[in-house]
Amino acid sequence: MRRSEFNRAVNDEFGGRAGTVVTDLVLSQVGGRTAADAIAAGVDPREVWLAICEELDVPAERRYGVGRLEPRRR
C-alpha cells in the first residue's frame, strides 16, 4: 500500500474524522504511536492501516484492497 492509497483509505472510511484518526489515535500494534508517527518512522502504511482497522473495528470486507484507484479503461 502506498501512502496515497493509505490516505484515500482513511478518508473513505472515516470522512471528516480521518485527520483525527491519523494524528490522535495511539495504536499499540505499531509501537504505541499514532498512525502519522508510525508512518514517519518508516512503518509500512498497510501495517498502519490494518492497525487502525483492528483498533476501530472496521469490518474485514472494508480492510483489503481499499485506497486503490480503479484502473483506467482504454
N, C-alpha and C positions, 0 to 999 in steps of 0.2 A: 504494500500500500504506500503510495506516495503521500507527501504532506498535503498536496492539493486534494487528494481523494479523502484523506482524513478530515480536512476542513469541511468538505462537502458532506461527508457522512454525519459529522457532528451537527452541522447546520440543518441538514434534512431531518435528523432525529429530534433535535432539541429546540429548533427555531430560535426564538428570542432569548432563550436561556443558554444557548451554545457558548457564548463568551464566558459566562459564569461557570459552566461545567468545566471548561478548559483551564480557567485560571484559579478557581477556588476549591474545587473538589479534590481532596487528597486521596490518592489511590495506593492502597497497600501493596497491590500486585506489581507496582513499578517503583518500589523502594520508598513508599510513603511520600511521594512527590505529587504535585499537580501534573496534569497532562502537559501543560506548557513547559514546566520544568523538566519533565521526563524526556520530552522530545528535544529540548535544548541540550540535554545531557547525552543525547545520542541513542535513546531507546527507539526502536522501530515503531513508527506510527501505528502499524497494525496491532502490535502488542498493547500500545496505549489505548487504541480504540476498543479492543476486546476487554481491557481492564475497566474502561468506562461502562461498557455494556454489562459486564458482570456486576459492577457496583450498583448500577441503576436499574437492574433487571430488564434490560432490553430483550425482547423475545428473540430466540435463536434465528427465526426467519428474517429478522431485520439486521442481523450482525454481519453476514457474509456477503461479499460482492457489492456492498454499498459504496458510494462515493465515486464509482466509475461512471464516466460519460458513456452514453450509447454510441456505438461505432457509427461513423458517417456512412450513409448509403450512397452508392455510386450510381 
